[in-house]
Amino acid sequence: MATIEKFEDLEVWKKARELCKQIFKYTQRNEFSKDFALKNQIKD
């Protein structure tokens, strides 16, 4: 069993960071560029 010394070591944290990066990338596309309310809801 691996020892966790900081929260960045948690696999769930790593996966959440990757998901956040993907969401940010998708909200930069043209489909979201004019729908500020939807983009803000997704990012928050």
Distance bins in CASP14 RR format, pairs under 12 A and 6 or more apart:
PFRMAT RR
TARGET T0000
AUTHOR 0000-0000-0000
RMODE 2
METHOD distances of the structure
MODEL  1
2 9 1 0 0 1 0 0 0 0 0 0 0
2 10 0 0 0 0 0 1 0 0 0 0 0
2 11 0 0 0 0 1 0 0 0 0 0 0
3 9 0 0 0 0 1 0 0 0 0 0 0
3 10 0 0 0 0 0 1 0 0 0 0 0
4 10 1 0 0 1 0 0 0 0 0 0 0
4 11 0 0 0 0 1 0 0 0 0 0 0
4 12 0 0 0 0 0 1 0 0 0 0 0
4 13 0 0 0 0 1 0 0 0 0 0 0
6 13 0 0 0 0 1 0 0 0 0 0 0
6 14 0 0 0 0 0 1 0 0 0 0 0
7 13 1 0 1 0 0 0 0 0 0 0 0
7 14 0 0 0 0 0 1 0 0 0 0 0
7 16 0 0 0 0 0 1 0 0 0 0 0
7 17 0 0 0 0 0 1 0 0 0 0 0
8 14 1 0 0 1 0 0 0 0 0 0 0
8 16 0 0 0 0 0 1 0 0 0 0 0
8 17 0 0 0 0 1 0 0 0 0 0 0
10 16 0 0 0 0 1 0 0 0 0 0 0
10 17 0 0 0 0 0 1 0 0 0 0 0
11 17 0 0 0 0 0 1 0 0 0 0 0
11 18 0 0 0 0 0 1 0 0 0 0 0
12 18 0 0 0 0 0 1 0 0 0 0 0
12 19 0 0 0 0 0 1 0 0 0 0 0
13 19 0 0 0 0 0 1 0 0 0 0 0
13 20 0 0 0 0 0 1 0 0 0 0 0
14 20 0 0 0 0 0 1 0 0 0 0 0
14 21 0 0 0 0 0 1 0 0 0 0 0
15 21 0 0 0 0 0 1 0 0 0 0 0
15 22 0 0 0 0 0 1 0 0 0 0 0
16 22 0 0 0 0 0 1 0 0 0 0 0
16 23 0 0 0 0 0 1 0 0 0 0 0
17 23 0 0 0 0 0 1 0 0 0 0 0
17 24 0 0 0 0 0 1 0 0 0 0 0
18 24 0 0 0 0 0 1 0 0 0 0 0
18 25 0 0 0 0 0 1 0 0 0 0 0
19 25 0 0 0 0 0 1 0 0 0 0 0
19 26 0 0 0 0 0 1 0 0 0 0 0
19 42 0 0 0 0 0 1 0 0 0 0 0
20 26 0 0 0 0 0 1 0 0 0 0 0
20 27 0 0 0 0 0 1 0 0 0 0 0
20 42 0 0 0 0 0 1 0 0 0 0 0
20 43 0 0 0 0 1 0 0 0 0 0 0
20 44 0 0 0 0 0 1 0 0 0 0 0
21 27 0 0 0 0 0 1 0 0 0 0 0
21 28 0 0 0 0 0 1 0 0 0 0 0
22 28 0 0 0 0 0 1 0 0 0 0 0
22 29 0 0 0 0 0 1 0 0 0 0 0
22 42 0 0 0 0 0 1 0 0 0 0 0
23 29 0 0 0 0 0 1 0 0 0 0 0
23 32 0 0 0 0 0 1 0 0 0 0 0
23 39 0 0 0 0 0 1 0 0 0 0 0
23 41 0 0 0 0 0 1 0 0 0 0 0
23 42 1 0 0 1 0 0 0 0 0 0 0
23 43 1 0 0 1 0 0 0 0 0 0 0
23 44 0 0 0 0 0 1 0 0 0 0 0
24 32 0 0 0 0 0 1 0 0 0 0 0
24 39 0 0 0 0 0 1 0 0 0 0 0
24 42 0 0 0 0 1 0 0 0 0 0 0
24 43 1 0 0 1 0 0 0 0 0 0 0
25 32 0 0 0 0 0 1 0 0 0 0 0
25 42 0 0 0 0 0 1 0 0 0 0 0
25 43 0 0 0 0 0 1 0 0 0 0 0
26 32 1 0 0 1 0 0 0 0 0 0 0
26 33 0 0 0 0 0 1 0 0 0 0 0
26 38 0 0 0 0 0 1 0 0 0 0 0
26 39 0 0 0 0 1 0 0 0 0 0 0
26 42 0 0 0 0 1 0 0 0 0 0 0
26 43 0 0 0 0 0 1 0 0 0 0 0
27 33 0 0 0 0 1 0 0 0 0 0 0
27 34 0 0 0 0 0 1 0 0 0 0 0
27 35 0 0 0 0 1 0 0 0 0 0 0
27 36 0 0 0 0 0 1 0 0 0 0 0
27 38 0 0 0 0 1 0 0 0 0 0 0
27 39 1 0 1 0 0 0 0 0 0 0 0
27 40 0 0 0 0 1 0 0 0 0 0 0
27 41 0 0 0 0 0 1 0 0 0 0 0
27 42 1 0 1 0 0 0 0 0 0 0 0
27 43 1 0 0 1 0 0 0 0 0 0 0
27 44 0 0 0 0 0 1 0 0 0 0 0
28 39 0 0 0 0 1 0 0 0 0 0 0
28 42 0 0 0 0 0 1 0 0 0 0 0
28 43 0 0 0 0 0 1 0 0 0 0 0
29 35 0 0 0 0 0 1 0 0 0 0 0
29 39 0 0 0 0 1 0 0 0 0 0 0
29 42 0 0 0 0 0 1 0 0 0 0 0
30 39 0 0 0 0 0 1 0 0 0 0 0
31 38 0 0 0 0 1 0 0 0 0 0 0
31 39 0 0 0 0 1 0 0 0 0 0 0
31 42 0 0 0 0 0 1 0 0 0 0 0
32 38 1 0 0 1 0 0 0 0 0 0 0
32 39 1 0 1 0 0 0 0 0 0 0 0
32 40 0 0 0 0 1 0 0 0 0 0 0
32 41 0 0 0 0 0 1 0 0 0 0 0
32 42 1 0 0 1 0 0 0 0 0 0 0
32 43 0 0 0 0 1 0 0 0 0 0 0
33 39 1 0 0 1 0 0 0 0 0 0 0
35 41 0 0 0 0 1 0 0 0 0 0 0
35 42 0 0 0 0 1 0 0 0 0 0 0
35 43 0 0 0 0 0 1 0 0 0 0 0
36 42 0 0 0 0 0 1 0 0 0 0 0
36 43 0 0 0 0 0 1 0 0 0 0 0
37 43 0 0 0 0 0 1 0 0 0 0 0
37 44 0 0 0 0 0 1 0 0 0 0 0
38 44 0 0 0 0 0 1 0 0 0 0 0
END
